Amino acid sequence: MVIKWVLGVFAFTVGLQNVAESAGICGKAAIRRHWSDCRKFVECGEETTVVFICPERSFFNPVTLVCDFAMYHECLVENDANIEYFGSRNFMEAKPGQLVMNGRCNELRLGAKFVNPDDCSQFFHCSPSGPMLFQCPASLLFNSRLNVCDWPQNVEDCSGPGPGPGPSPDECEGYCIPDLRCPNNCIFDNIFLPHPGACSSYFACENGCACLRQCQNGFFWSHRLQRCVPSYESECENPIPLPCPVCVRDDRCPLEDDPDNPVQLPLPDRCDGFLKCHQGYACVIDCPVGMNFNQITGQCE
């Protein structure tokens, strides 16, 4: 019975990988919105596919293709999206981005990307709210020629420091991806990592690779206990979607938006946020903690 189950899972997995490799979730897009989470977007490279998370309180705008502190479009779940693409070896999820200070975006177009000169594993993405800094996952470096996170052997113009060596995608099998948190050449691998977006899943380290594991039905992973337990015994809580910005009609806001020149207005009662116009509405946008809205630059600083 066990042999039949293992063979069935193997056949199912191979089938999923074949579908993912032939169709995937990218299509012809180099960057696209996430299929179910408005805070995320997918960057599609020739050899890598990375899910990025927008900075706190911001959302991905599928029209301008950048993160912004206003969600202009309804967040729709793509029921026909091939979400099993997560099982593909080249699919990785990065840490959330950060809104930072960098004057170069003032000289570049909206949506432009450029490498961090101090760290080739990072890049800046120019958004209406200001430059956002993203970290490539695992051992990837930013490829300025392709504008994507890529394997180090494909990046020829990196002069700054990057992450240490790690396994290549060919060295990670099945539902495994390279992860620098997982050590290489251990006599016994006994390191487990929580899944960032699903309590019923976790990662097991295997020779420098993080391998996706699934708890049995009704069980959640407990990072504290380092095992799957009944959901009520786990400290893990599935993420709750963030609320949409509060928007009200405002005569100062045009009915049609110009993505390259968004209309932003100061809040009448506080400085740690602003109003952003969208199709005749003024939407309240909070700046990241510790920042205030600068009316001259139109950014949180």
N, C-alpha and C positions, 0 to 999 in steps of 0.2 A: 504493500500500500504506500509506504514511504517513497519507494523507488518511483512509482507511478506519479506521485505528487511532485517529486523533484523534476522528473522528465517533463511534466506538464508545465511547471513554472519555467523551465529552461526554454521550452518551445514558445511559450507566451512571451518571454523576454526577448528572444530572437526576433519574433514577429514585431514587437514594439520597436526594436532598434531598426529593423528594416524599414518600417513605416516612417520613423523619425528621420533616418538618413535620406529617404527619398523625398519626403515632403517637409518635415520640420514644422516650425512655427514662423519662420522668417519670410518665406516666399522670396520675392525679389527686393525686399526692403533691407537697408543696411542698419536702420534703427526703427523700432516700432514699439507701440505700447504693449504692456503686459496684458495677458488675456483675462485677468480677473482682479488685478490690484492696481488702482490708479496711482499709487505712489511709486510704481516700478516701471522700468522700460527695458527692452531687450536689444542688445547690440549684437549684430550678426556679422562675424568675420568669416574669412575663407576657411579657417581651421578651428575657430573658437566661437562659442555663443555664450554671452555673459548677460546675466540679469543684474541691473543696477537699481539701487533704491534712492529715490530723491531725498534731499535733506529734510529734516523734521519740519512738519507743517506745510510742506510743498507737495505738488502733484505734477505728474507728467502730462504735458499738453500735446495731444496727438496731432495738432495742426502745426505748431511751431517746432515740435520734436525736441523740446527742452523742458526741464523741470521749472515750475513757476509756483509762486505763492498764491495761486488762485486756480481752482479747477473749473475750466470753462465748459467741459463736455461731460455728459452723463457717463458714469462708469458702467460699462456694459460687460457682461460675462460672455465670452465667446464659447458657446456650447460645442461648436465644431472644431475648436482649436486643438491641436495635437499636444496636449499637456504632458503626454507620456514622453515627450522629447526630453524631459528631465532625466530620463534614464540614459540618454546618450552620453558618451564619455567626455564630450567637449563642452557640456553645459555646466556653467559655474555661476554662483551668486556672489556678488561683491558686497562690501560693507556700505552702509548709508553714506551718501555724499555730504559735503559741508559747504555752506555759503562762506566765502572768504573774501579778502581784499586783494585785488590785483588789477592794476590799471590797464593792462594790455587789452582787455575785452572792450574798452572804450574805442579802440582802433579797429576792431574786428566786427564782422557781421554776427547777427543773432544766430546762435547754434554752433558757432565755431569752436573747435577743439584745438588745444595745444599742450604739449608735454610739459610737465613740471621740470624745469632745468635742474633742480636739486635732487630729483628722484624720478627715474625713468619708469617706475611702476605706477606713477600717478599722472593724471591729466586734468586740465581745466576745461570746463564747458561753459560757454558764455550764454547766460539766460537774461531775461528782462529784469530779474531781481538782482543780477550781479553774477560774478564768476563763481562757479561751483567746482569744488575739488573732489575728484573721485579716485579711488584706489583700485587698481586692477587686482583681481583675486589670484590666489595661488602664486605661481612663479611667473605670471605674465608681465610683460612690459608694454608700454604704449607705443604703437607703431604709427609714427607721424605720417607715413606715406599712405597707409590704408585707413587711418583715423579710428583704429580699434585696438583693444588689448590683444596682444599676440604672443606667441611663444618666443623666448629670447633668441633662438637661432634665426628667427625671421626679422629681427630688429637690428638694423645695421648702423643707425644714426644715434644710438644712445651713448651719451658721454658721462651722464651722472650715475650715482649709485642706484642699484636696484635690489630686489630680493635675492636671497641666496639660492644656490642650485636646488632643484627639486626634480621629481620624476617627470618625464615627458608624457603626453597623453597616451602614447603607445604602451607605456609601462603600467598603466592603470586599466584594469579589465572590468567588463560588465558595468555595473552601476557605481563605478568608482571614478573620482576625479583627483588630480594632484592637489595637495593641501599642505602648506608649510608647517601647520601645527602637528602634522603626523611625522614622527621620526622615521628615518631609514635604517634598514638592516638591524632591526631589533631581534634578539633571540626569541622574545615572546611579545607579541603585540597585544596590549590590554588597555588601549586608550580609546575612549568613546567621546563623541561630540554631539551636543544637542542640535536638532534641526532648527533653522531660524524661523520657519513658518508653519510647522506642523508638529503638534505634540505627539502624534502617533508614530513619528519617524525619528531616526537618529542616524549618526554616522559612526562607523567603526574604522579605526586606522589599520591599514595593512601596507607596510613597507612604503611609507610616504604618501599613500593614497587614502582618501576618505571615501568609504564605501557606504552607500545608502542601505539602511536596514529598516524594516517595518515591524512594529509591534503587532501582536495578534489583535483581533477585533475587540474593541472595548478597553484596550490597554493604552497607556501613555508612557513615554519615556521619562524616567526620573533621573536627572543629572546628579542629584544629591545621592541617590541610592545606586546609581550606575546600572540600572536595569529597567525593564518594562514592568509596570505595576498597574493595577486597576486605576482607571482615570481619576477616581476620587482620592487616591493616595499620592498622586503625582503633584509636584509643585508647578508643573508646566500649565500655562493657560494659552489657548489658541489666540492669536492676535485679533483685536477688534478694529474694524475699519474706522478711520478718522472721520470726524464730522465735516460736512461741507461748509465753506465760508458763508457767513450771513450776508445776503445781498438785498438791496432795496432800490426802487426806481429813483433815478437822479437825473435832473435835466442837464447837468453838466457832462453827462456821459453820452457819447454818440451811439447811435443805433448799430453802426457797423464798426468793428474793431480793426485797427491797423497793428498787426503783430510786431512790426518793426518800430512803431512809435506808440506804445500803450499809454493810455491816459491814467495817471496816478495822482491821487489827491491826498492831502494830509488829513488825519483824523482831527476833529475839533477839540477833543478832550484829552488826548494823550499822544506821546511821541514814539511809542514802541510798536507802531503799526501804521498802516495807511489804507486808503481806499483805492481799489483798482477797478477801472470801468470795464464792463463786459455787456455789449448789446443793450445799452441804456440802463444798466444796473451798476450800482456802486457796491463792491464787495469788500468786506473787512478782511484785511490780511495782517496777521501778527508777524512781527519780525522775530528772528531767532532770539533766544534768551540772551540778554546783555547788549542787544543792538537797538538803535533808534533809526527812524526813517529820515533820510537826508533829502529835502525837497529839491536841492540843486542837482544832485547826481541821480535822484530817483531810485536810490538803493538803500537797503538796510545796512548800516555801518556801525 
